[in-house]
Amino acid sequence: MNMQQAKEIVNSPENVVVLFEGKPVWIDELDEATGTALVHSETDGKPMRVRVDRLHAQ
C-alpha cells in the first residue's frame, strides 16, 4: 500500500481490514516524513512502527 491509500483507510468511516505479514492490524498514526505507520495487532495490541509499503488492504 502507499501513503495515500493508508490515509484513505485511516479517514474512512468503514472498517477496512489491513494486514501486516498476513496478520490483521489497526493503523494508529501515519508519518509521511518516514513513510511509516504506527500500527497495533488485533490479537495482542502490541504497537509496531512499520513501513507503509509493507501493509496490505484486504
PDB file of N, H, CA, C and O in Angstrom:
ATOM      1  N   MET A   1       0.849  -1.160   0.000  1.00  0.00           N
ATOM      2  CA  MET A   1       0.000   0.000   0.000  1.00  0.00           C
ATOM      3  C   MET A   1       0.894   1.222   0.000  1.00  0.00           C
ATOM      4  O   MET A   1       2.046   1.165   0.430  1.00  0.00           O
ATOM      5  N   ASN A   2       0.354   2.328  -0.487  1.00  0.00           N
ATOM      6  H   ASN A   2      -0.581   2.375  -0.836  1.00  0.00           H
ATOM      7  CA  ASN A   2       1.117   3.573  -0.450  1.00  0.00           C
ATOM      8  C   ASN A   2       0.514   4.506   0.603  1.00  0.00           C
ATOM      9  O   ASN A   2      -0.523   4.199   1.191  1.00  0.00           O
ATOM     10  N   MET A   3       1.165   5.634   0.833  1.00  0.00           N
ATOM     11  H   MET A   3       2.007   5.883   0.355  1.00  0.00           H
ATOM     12  CA  MET A   3       0.735   6.552   1.887  1.00  0.00           C
ATOM     13  C   MET A   3      -0.678   7.081   1.624  1.00  0.00           C
ATOM     14  O   MET A   3      -1.466   7.214   2.560  1.00  0.00           O
ATOM     15  N   GLN A   4      -1.004   7.381   0.382  1.00  0.00           N
ATOM     16  H   GLN A   4      -0.364   7.273  -0.379  1.00  0.00           H
ATOM     17  CA  GLN A   4      -2.336   7.898   0.066  1.00  0.00           C
ATOM     18  C   GLN A   4      -3.414   6.862   0.415  1.00  0.00           C
ATOM     19  O   GLN A   4      -4.446   7.210   0.988  1.00  0.00           O
ATOM     20  N   GLN A   5      -3.178   5.610   0.074  1.00  0.00           N
ATOM     21  H   GLN A   5      -2.340   5.327  -0.392  1.00  0.00           H
ATOM     22  CA  GLN A   5      -4.137   4.551   0.410  1.00  0.00           C
ATOM     23  C   GLN A   5      -4.280   4.430   1.926  1.00  0.00           C
ATOM     24  O   GLN A   5      -5.388   4.261   2.435  1.00  0.00           O
ATOM     25  N   ALA A   6      -3.170   4.514   2.642  1.00  0.00           N
ATOM     26  H   ALA A   6      -2.270   4.652   2.229  1.00  0.00           H
ATOM     27  CA  ALA A   6      -3.213   4.421   4.103  1.00  0.00           C
ATOM     28  C   ALA A   6      -4.023   5.570   4.701  1.00  0.00           C
ATOM     29  O   ALA A   6      -4.800   5.365   5.633  1.00  0.00           O
ATOM     30  N   LYS A   7      -3.843   6.778   4.165  1.00  0.00           N
ATOM     31  H   LYS A   7      -3.212   6.944   3.407  1.00  0.00           H
ATOM     32  CA  LYS A   7      -4.613   7.933   4.643  1.00  0.00           C
ATOM     33  C   LYS A   7      -6.108   7.720   4.419  1.00  0.00           C
ATOM     34  O   LYS A   7      -6.924   8.014   5.293  1.00  0.00           O
ATOM     35  N   GLU A   8      -6.455   7.211   3.248  1.00  0.00           N
ATOM     36  H   GLU A   8      -5.792   6.973   2.538  1.00  0.00           H
ATOM     37  CA  GLU A   8      -7.865   6.964   2.937  1.00  0.00           C
ATOM     38  C   GLU A   8      -8.465   5.948   3.903  1.00  0.00           C
ATOM     39  O   GLU A   8      -9.611   6.092   4.327  1.00  0.00           O
ATOM     40  N   ILE A   9      -7.697   4.929   4.249  1.00  0.00           N
ATOM     41  H   ILE A   9      -6.765   4.811   3.905  1.00  0.00           H
ATOM     42  CA  ILE A   9      -8.184   3.920   5.196  1.00  0.00           C
ATOM     43  C   ILE A   9      -8.365   4.526   6.576  1.00  0.00           C
ATOM     44  O   ILE A   9      -9.381   4.286   7.229  1.00  0.00           O
ATOM     45  N   VAL A  10      -7.391   5.310   7.030  1.00  0.00           N
ATOM     46  H   VAL A  10      -6.566   5.505   6.500  1.00  0.00           H
ATOM     47  CA  VAL A  10      -7.480   5.936   8.354  1.00  0.00           C
ATOM     48  C   VAL A  10      -8.692   6.864   8.433  1.00  0.00           C
ATOM     49  O   VAL A  10      -9.361   6.924   9.464  1.00  0.00           O
ATOM     50  N   ASN A  11      -8.975   7.584   7.354  1.00  0.00           N
ATOM     51  H   ASN A  11      -8.431   7.535   6.516  1.00  0.00           H
ATOM     52  CA  ASN A  11     -10.076   8.551   7.354  1.00  0.00           C
ATOM     53  C   ASN A  11     -11.415   7.956   6.943  1.00  0.00           C
ATOM     54  O   ASN A  11     -12.425   8.659   6.948  1.00  0.00           O
ATOM     55  N   SER A  12     -11.443   6.698   6.593  1.00  0.00           N
ATOM     56  H   SER A  12     -10.622   6.127   6.588  1.00  0.00           H
ATOM     57  CA  SER A  12     -12.672   6.055   6.140  1.00  0.00           C
ATOM     58  C   SER A  12     -13.607   5.766   7.311  1.00  0.00           C
ATOM     59  O   SER A  12     -13.164   5.320   8.369  1.00  0.00           O
ATOM     60  N   PRO A  13     -14.893   6.020   7.120  1.00  0.00           N
ATOM     61  CA  PRO A  13     -15.852   5.668   8.171  1.00  0.00           C
ATOM     62  C   PRO A  13     -16.090   4.152   8.237  1.00  0.00           C
ATOM     63  O   PRO A  13     -16.668   3.651   9.202  1.00  0.00           O
ATOM     64  N   GLU A  14     -15.645   3.440   7.215  1.00  0.00           N
ATOM     65  H   GLU A  14     -15.176   3.847   6.432  1.00  0.00           H
ATOM     66  CA  GLU A  14     -15.841   1.989   7.168  1.00  0.00           C
ATOM     67  C   GLU A  14     -14.640   1.271   7.772  1.00  0.00           C
ATOM     68  O   GLU A  14     -13.539   1.819   7.824  1.00  0.00           O
ATOM     69  N   ASN A  15     -14.858   0.063   8.220  1.00  0.00           N
ATOM     70  H   ASN A  15     -15.752  -0.382   8.178  1.00  0.00           H
ATOM     71  CA  ASN A  15     -13.807  -0.755   8.790  1.00  0.00           C
ATOM     72  C   ASN A  15     -13.108  -1.499   7.648  1.00  0.00           C
ATOM     73  O   ASN A  15     -13.687  -2.400   7.041  1.00  0.00           O
ATOM     74  N   VAL A  16     -11.869  -1.119   7.363  1.00  0.00           N
ATOM     75  H   VAL A  16     -11.399  -0.387   7.856  1.00  0.00           H
ATOM     76  CA  VAL A  16     -11.087  -1.747   6.298  1.00  0.00           C
ATOM     77  C   VAL A  16     -10.061  -2.662   6.942  1.00  0.00           C
ATOM     78  O   VAL A  16      -9.313  -2.240   7.825  1.00  0.00           O
ATOM     79  N   VAL A  17     -10.022  -3.910   6.506  1.00  0.00           N
ATOM     80  H   VAL A  17     -10.630  -4.253   5.789  1.00  0.00           H
ATOM     81  CA  VAL A  17      -9.056  -4.864   7.049  1.00  0.00           C
ATOM     82  C   VAL A  17      -7.683  -4.572   6.446  1.00  0.00           C
ATOM     83  O   VAL A  17      -7.516  -4.543   5.227  1.00  0.00           O
ATOM     84  N   VAL A  18      -6.698  -4.355   7.332  1.00  0.00           N
ATOM     85  H   VAL A  18      -6.833  -4.378   8.322  1.00  0.00           H
ATOM     86  CA  VAL A  18      -5.317  -4.101   6.915  1.00  0.00           C
ATOM     87  C   VAL A  18      -4.457  -5.225   7.466  1.00  0.00           C
ATOM     88  O   VAL A  18      -4.576  -5.600   8.633  1.00  0.00           O
ATOM     89  N   LEU A  19      -3.593  -5.757   6.618  1.00  0.00           N
ATOM     90  H   LEU A  19      -3.496  -5.452   5.671  1.00  0.00           H
ATOM     91  CA  LEU A  19      -2.738  -6.870   7.020  1.00  0.00           C
ATOM     92  C   LEU A  19      -1.271  -6.458   7.020  1.00  0.00           C
ATOM     93  O   LEU A  19      -0.818  -5.724   6.142  1.00  0.00           O
ATOM     94  N   PHE A  20      -0.541  -6.939   8.014  1.00  0.00           N
ATOM     95  H   PHE A  20      -0.909  -7.536   8.727  1.00  0.00           H
ATOM     96  CA  PHE A  20       0.913  -6.817   8.074  1.00  0.00           C
ATOM     97  C   PHE A  20       1.444  -8.223   8.283  1.00  0.00           C
ATOM     98  O   PHE A  20       1.151  -8.861   9.295  1.00  0.00           O
ATOM     99  N   GLU A  21       2.221  -8.702   7.329  1.00  0.00           N
ATOM    100  H   GLU A  21       2.458  -8.184   6.508  1.00  0.00           H
ATOM    101  CA  GLU A  21       2.743 -10.067   7.363  1.00  0.00           C
ATOM    102  C   GLU A  21       1.617 -11.079   7.556  1.00  0.00           C
ATOM    103  O   GLU A  21       1.761 -12.058   8.289  1.00  0.00           O
ATOM    104  N   GLY A  22       0.490 -10.822   6.881  1.00  0.00           N
ATOM    105  H   GLY A  22       0.374 -10.027   6.286  1.00  0.00           H
ATOM    106  CA  GLY A  22      -0.636 -11.750   6.905  1.00  0.00           C
ATOM    107  C   GLY A  22      -1.521 -11.671   8.130  1.00  0.00           C
ATOM    108  O   GLY A  22      -2.489 -12.424   8.240  1.00  0.00           O
ATOM    109  N   LYS A  23      -1.209 -10.768   9.061  1.00  0.00           N
ATOM    110  H   LYS A  23      -0.422 -10.157   8.972  1.00  0.00           H
ATOM    111  CA  LYS A  23      -1.993 -10.655  10.291  1.00  0.00           C
ATOM    112  C   LYS A  23      -2.707  -9.311  10.323  1.00  0.00           C
ATOM    113  O   LYS A  23      -2.130  -8.300   9.923  1.00  0.00           O
ATOM    114  N   PRO A  24      -3.966  -9.281  10.797  1.00  0.00           N
ATOM    115  CA  PRO A  24      -4.714  -8.024  10.833  1.00  0.00           C
ATOM    116  C   PRO A  24      -4.155  -7.047  11.859  1.00  0.00           C
ATOM    117  O   PRO A  24      -3.818  -7.421  12.982  1.00  0.00           O
ATOM    118  N   VAL A  25      -4.065  -5.774  11.442  1.00  0.00           N
ATOM    119  H   VAL A  25      -4.339  -5.469  10.530  1.00  0.00           H
ATOM    120  CA  VAL A  25      -3.601  -4.697  12.315  1.00  0.00           C
ATOM    121  C   VAL A  25      -4.500  -3.477  12.137  1.00  0.00           C
ATOM    122  O   VAL A  25      -5.223  -3.358  11.147  1.00  0.00           O
ATOM    123  N   TRP A  26      -4.441  -2.577  13.113  1.00  0.00           N
ATOM    124  H   TRP A  26      -3.855  -2.673  13.917  1.00  0.00           H
ATOM    125  CA  TRP A  26      -5.105  -1.277  13.042  1.00  0.00           C
ATOM    126  C   TRP A  26      -4.029  -0.221  12.849  1.00  0.00           C
ATOM    127  O   TRP A  26      -2.974  -0.284  13.480  1.00  0.00           O
ATOM    128  N   ILE A  27      -4.290   0.748  11.980  1.00  0.00           N
ATOM    129  H   ILE A  27      -5.147   0.800  11.467  1.00  0.00           H
ATOM    130  CA  ILE A  27      -3.363   1.858  11.796  1.00  0.00           C
ATOM    131  C   ILE A  27      -3.695   2.929  12.828  1.00  0.00           C
ATOM    132  O   ILE A  27      -4.811   3.447  12.847  1.00  0.00           O
ATOM    133  N   ASP A  28      -2.735   3.263  13.685  1.00  0.00           N
ATOM    134  H   ASP A  28      -1.828   2.842  13.669  1.00  0.00           H
ATOM    135  CA  ASP A  28      -2.943   4.274  14.718  1.00  0.00           C
ATOM    136  C   ASP A  28      -2.514   5.664  14.255  1.00  0.00           C
ATOM    137  O   ASP A  28      -3.180   6.656  14.553  1.00  0.00           O
ATOM    138  N   GLU A  29      -1.397   5.733  13.525  1.00  0.00           N
ATOM    139  H   GLU A  29      -0.856   4.928  13.283  1.00  0.00           H
ATOM    140  CA  GLU A  29      -0.942   7.029  13.012  1.00  0.00           C
ATOM    141  C   GLU A  29      -0.017   6.800  11.827  1.00  0.00           C
ATOM    142  O   GLU A  29       0.561   5.726  11.657  1.00  0.00           O
ATOM    143  N   LEU A  30       0.102   7.835  11.023  1.00  0.00           N
ATOM    144  H   LEU A  30      -0.367   8.707  11.162  1.00  0.00           H
ATOM    145  CA  LEU A  30       0.960   7.792   9.841  1.00  0.00           C
ATOM    146  C   LEU A  30       2.036   8.859   9.958  1.00  0.00           C
ATOM    147  O   LEU A  30       1.786   9.943  10.484  1.00  0.00           O
ATOM    148  N   ASP A  31       3.232   8.554   9.470  1.00  0.00           N
ATOM    149  H   ASP A  31       3.436   7.673   9.042  1.00  0.00           H
ATOM    150  CA  ASP A  31       4.332   9.505   9.443  1.00  0.00           C
ATOM    151  C   ASP A  31       4.814   9.610   7.996  1.00  0.00           C
ATOM    152  O   ASP A  31       5.571   8.766   7.518  1.00  0.00           O
ATOM    153  N   GLU A  32       4.362  10.660   7.311  1.00  0.00           N
ATOM    154  H   GLU A  32       3.747  11.346   7.700  1.00  0.00           H
ATOM    155  CA  GLU A  32       4.713  10.833   5.903  1.00  0.00           C
ATOM    156  C   GLU A  32       6.209  11.049   5.698  1.00  0.00           C
ATOM    157  O   GLU A  32       6.764  10.619   4.687  1.00  0.00           O
ATOM    158  N   ALA A  33       6.863  11.710   6.648  1.00  0.00           N
ATOM    159  H   ALA A  33       6.412  12.060   7.469  1.00  0.00           H
ATOM    160  CA  ALA A  33       8.291  12.003   6.505  1.00  0.00           C
ATOM    161  C   ALA A  33       9.125  10.730   6.422  1.00  0.00           C
ATOM    162  O   ALA A  33      10.116  10.682   5.692  1.00  0.00           O
ATOM    163  N   THR A  34       8.729   9.702   7.164  1.00  0.00           N
ATOM    164  H   THR A  34       7.925   9.741   7.757  1.00  0.00           H
ATOM    165  CA  THR A  34       9.492   8.455   7.171  1.00  0.00           C
ATOM    166  C   THR A  34       8.816   7.348   6.362  1.00  0.00           C
ATOM    167  O   THR A  34       9.402   6.285   6.159  1.00  0.00           O
ATOM    168  N   GLY A  35       7.582   7.591   5.899  1.00  0.00           N
ATOM    169  H   GLY A  35       7.106   8.455   6.064  1.00  0.00           H
ATOM    170  CA  GLY A  35       6.859   6.569   5.139  1.00  0.00           C
ATOM    171  C   GLY A  35       6.447   5.385   5.997  1.00  0.00           C
ATOM    172  O   GLY A  35       6.335   4.258   5.515  1.00  0.00           O
ATOM    173  N   THR A  36       6.221   5.661   7.292  1.00  0.00           N
ATOM    174  H   THR A  36       6.312   6.577   7.683  1.00  0.00           H
ATOM    175  CA  THR A  36       5.872   4.582   8.216  1.00  0.00           C
ATOM    176  C   THR A  36       4.511   4.808   8.851  1.00  0.00           C
ATOM    177  O   THR A  36       3.930   5.891   8.785  1.00  0.00           O
ATOM    178  N   ALA A  37       4.029   3.734   9.470  1.00  0.00           N
ATOM    179  H   ALA A  37       4.501   2.854   9.524  1.00  0.00           H
ATOM    180  CA  ALA A  37       2.768   3.781  10.204  1.00  0.00           C
ATOM    181  C   ALA A  37       2.984   3.140  11.564  1.00  0.00           C
ATOM    182  O   ALA A  37       3.721   2.163  11.695  1.00  0.00           O
ATOM    183  N   LEU A  38       2.334   3.700  12.570  1.00  0.00           N
ATOM    184  H   LEU A  38       1.735   4.494  12.463  1.00  0.00           H
ATOM    185  CA  LEU A  38       2.280   3.053  13.870  1.00  0.00           C
ATOM    186  C   LEU A  38       1.010   2.210  13.836  1.00  0.00           C
ATOM    187  O   LEU A  38      -0.090   2.735  13.665  1.00  0.00           O
ATOM    188  N   VAL A  39       1.171   0.914  13.999  1.00  0.00           N
ATOM    189  H   VAL A  39       2.064   0.488  14.138  1.00  0.00           H
ATOM    190  CA  VAL A  39       0.028   0.000  13.957  1.00  0.00           C
ATOM    191  C   VAL A  39       0.018  -0.829  15.229  1.00  0.00           C
ATOM    192  O   VAL A  39       1.019  -0.917  15.940  1.00  0.00           O
ATOM    193  N   HIS A  40      -1.135  -1.439  15.505  1.00  0.00           N
ATOM    194  H   HIS A  40      -1.948  -1.367  14.927  1.00  0.00           H
ATOM    195  CA  HIS A  40      -1.168  -2.412  16.589  1.00  0.00           C
ATOM    196  C   HIS A  40      -1.913  -3.648  16.119  1.00  0.00           C
ATOM    197  O   HIS A  40      -2.856  -3.570  15.332  1.00  0.00           O
ATOM    198  N   SER A  41      -1.477  -4.763  16.609  1.00  0.00           N
ATOM    199  H   SER A  41      -0.710  -4.826  17.249  1.00  0.00           H
ATOM    200  CA  SER A  41      -2.044  -6.050  16.252  1.00  0.00           C
ATOM    201  C   SER A  41      -3.433  -6.194  16.868  1.00  0.00           C
ATOM    202  O   SER A  41      -3.668  -5.780  18.004  1.00  0.00           O
ATOM    203  N   GLU A  42      -4.346  -6.785  16.103  1.00  0.00           N
ATOM    204  H   GLU A  42      -4.155  -7.121  15.181  1.00  0.00           H
ATOM    205  CA  GLU A  42      -5.681  -7.042  16.641  1.00  0.00           C
ATOM    206  C   GLU A  42      -5.642  -8.133  17.706  1.00  0.00           C
ATOM    207  O   GLU A  42      -6.517  -8.184  18.570  1.00  0.00           O
ATOM    208  N   THR A  43      -4.646  -8.998  17.654  1.00  0.00           N
ATOM    209  H   THR A  43      -3.935  -8.957  16.952  1.00  0.00           H
ATOM    210  CA  THR A  43      -4.623 -10.113  18.594  1.00  0.00           C
ATOM    211  C   THR A  43      -4.002  -9.767  19.932  1.00  0.00           C
ATOM    212  O   THR A  43      -4.544 -10.125  20.978  1.00  0.00           O
ATOM    213  N   ASP A  44      -2.852  -9.061  19.915  1.00  0.00           N
ATOM    214  H   ASP A  44      -2.411  -8.769  19.066  1.00  0.00           H
ATOM    215  CA  ASP A  44      -2.204  -8.772  21.202  1.00  0.00           C
ATOM    216  C   ASP A  44      -2.116  -7.284  21.541  1.00  0.00           C
ATOM    217  O   ASP A  44      -1.697  -6.926  22.642  1.00  0.00           O
ATOM    218  N   GLY A  45      -2.507  -6.411  20.602  1.00  0.00           N
ATOM    219  H   GLY A  45      -2.847  -6.701  19.707  1.00  0.00           H
ATOM    220  CA  GLY A  45      -2.498  -4.979  20.860  1.00  0.00           C
ATOM    221  C   GLY A  45      -1.127  -4.337  20.888  1.00  0.00           C
ATOM    222  O   GLY A  45      -1.007  -3.147  21.178  1.00  0.00           O
ATOM    223  N   LYS A  46      -0.086  -5.110  20.590  1.00  0.00           N
ATOM    224  H   LYS A  46      -0.184  -6.077  20.355  1.00  0.00           H
ATOM    225  CA  LYS A  46       1.289  -4.605  20.649  1.00  0.00           C
ATOM    226  C   LYS A  46       1.542  -3.593  19.536  1.00  0.00           C
ATOM    227  O   LYS A  46       1.338  -3.911  18.364  1.00  0.00           O
ATOM    228  N   PRO A  47       1.989  -2.367  19.880  1.00  0.00           N
ATOM    229  CA  PRO A  47       2.266  -1.364  18.850  1.00  0.00           C
ATOM    230  C   PRO A  47       3.580  -1.662  18.117  1.00  0.00           C
ATOM    231  O   PRO A  47       4.543  -2.145  18.713  1.00  0.00           O
ATOM    232  N   MET A  48       3.596  -1.363  16.814  1.00  0.00           N
ATOM    233  H   MET A  48       2.813  -0.971  16.330  1.00  0.00           H
ATOM    234  CA  MET A  48       4.786  -1.560  15.988  1.00  0.00           C
ATOM    235  C   MET A  48       4.855  -0.414  14.986  1.00  0.00           C
ATOM    236  O   MET A  48       3.822   0.059  14.512  1.00  0.00           O
ATOM    237  N   ARG A  49       6.054   0.032  14.665  1.00  0.00           N
ATOM    238  H   ARG A  49       6.893  -0.352  15.050  1.00  0.00           H
ATOM    239  CA  ARG A  49       6.242   1.010  13.597  1.00  0.00           C
ATOM    240  C   ARG A  49       6.728   0.242  12.382  1.00  0.00           C
ATOM    241  O   ARG A  49       7.763  -0.422  12.429  1.00  0.00           O
ATOM    242  N   VAL A  50       5.965   0.337  11.280  1.00  0.00           N
ATOM    243  H   VAL A  50       5.124   0.876  11.243  1.00  0.00           H
ATOM    244  CA  VAL A  50       6.281  -0.431  10.075  1.00  0.00           C
ATOM    245  C   VAL A  50       6.219   0.475   8.854  1.00  0.00           C
ATOM    246  O   VAL A  50       5.553   1.510   8.871  1.00  0.00           O
ATOM    247  N   ARG A  51       6.910   0.081   7.806  1.00  0.00           N
ATOM    248  H   ARG A  51       7.451  -0.760   7.792  1.00  0.00           H
ATOM    249  CA  ARG A  51       6.833   0.824   6.554  1.00  0.00           C
ATOM    250  C   ARG A  51       5.449   0.617   5.934  1.00  0.00           C
ATOM    251  O   ARG A  51       4.935  -0.501   5.901  1.00  0.00           O
ATOM    252  N   VAL A  52       4.865   1.688   5.454  1.00  0.00           N
ATOM    253  H   VAL A  52       5.282   2.596   5.481  1.00  0.00           H
ATOM    254  CA  VAL A  52       3.520   1.632   4.881  1.00  0.00           C
ATOM    255  C   VAL A  52       3.475   0.658   3.706  1.00  0.00           C
ATOM    256  O   VAL A  52       2.463  -0.011   3.499  1.00  0.00           O
ATOM    257  N   ASP A  53       4.554   0.571   2.940  1.00  0.00           N
ATOM    258  H   ASP A  53       5.377   1.114   3.108  1.00  0.00           H
ATOM    259  CA  ASP A  53       4.529  -0.313   1.773  1.00  0.00           C
ATOM    260  C   ASP A  53       4.541  -1.801   2.154  1.00  0.00           C
ATOM    261  O   ASP A  53       4.471  -2.662   1.277  1.00  0.00           O
ATOM    262  N   ARG A  54       4.627  -2.101   3.436  1.00  0.00           N
ATOM    263  H   ARG A  54       4.684  -1.402   4.149  1.00  0.00           H
ATOM    264  CA  ARG A  54       4.528  -3.486   3.892  1.00  0.00           C
ATOM    265  C   ARG A  54       3.115  -3.831   4.374  1.00  0.00           C
ATOM    266  O   ARG A  54       2.855  -4.963   4.783  1.00  0.00           O
ATOM    267  N   LEU A  55       2.209  -2.855   4.323  1.00  0.00           N
ATOM    268  H   LEU A  55       2.420  -1.936   3.991  1.00  0.00           H
ATOM    269  CA  LEU A  55       0.814  -3.067   4.701  1.00  0.00           C
ATOM    270  C   LEU A  55      -0.013  -3.392   3.462  1.00  0.00           C
ATOM    271  O   LEU A  55       0.275  -2.911   2.366  1.00  0.00           O
ATOM    272  N   HIS A  56      -1.034  -4.205   3.646  1.00  0.00           N
ATOM    273  H   HIS A  56      -1.268  -4.596   4.536  1.00  0.00           H
ATOM    274  CA  HIS A  56      -1.915  -4.590   2.546  1.00  0.00           C
ATOM    275  C   HIS A  56      -3.366  -4.505   2.997  1.00  0.00           C
ATOM    276  O   HIS A  56      -3.729  -5.026   4.052  1.00  0.00           O
ATOM    277  N   ALA A  57      -4.198  -3.839   2.186  1.00  0.00           N
ATOM    278  H   ALA A  57      -3.903  -3.416   1.329  1.00  0.00           H
ATOM    279  CA  ALA A  57      -5.630  -3.807   2.471  1.00  0.00           C
ATOM    280  C   ALA A  57      -6.259  -5.049   1.884  1.00  0.00           C
ATOM    281  O   ALA A  57      -5.845  -5.524   0.827  1.00  0.00           O
ATOM    282  N   GLN A  58      -7.259  -5.575   2.567  1.00  0.00           N
ATOM    283  H   GLN A  58      -7.596  -5.189   3.426  1.00  0.00           H
ATOM    284  CA  GLN A  58      -7.922  -6.780   2.086  1.00  0.00           C
ATOM    285  C   GLN A  58      -9.261  -6.450   1.526  1.00  0.00           C
ATOM    286  O   GLN A  58      -9.975  -7.342   1.067  1.00  0.00           O
TER     287      GLN A  58
END
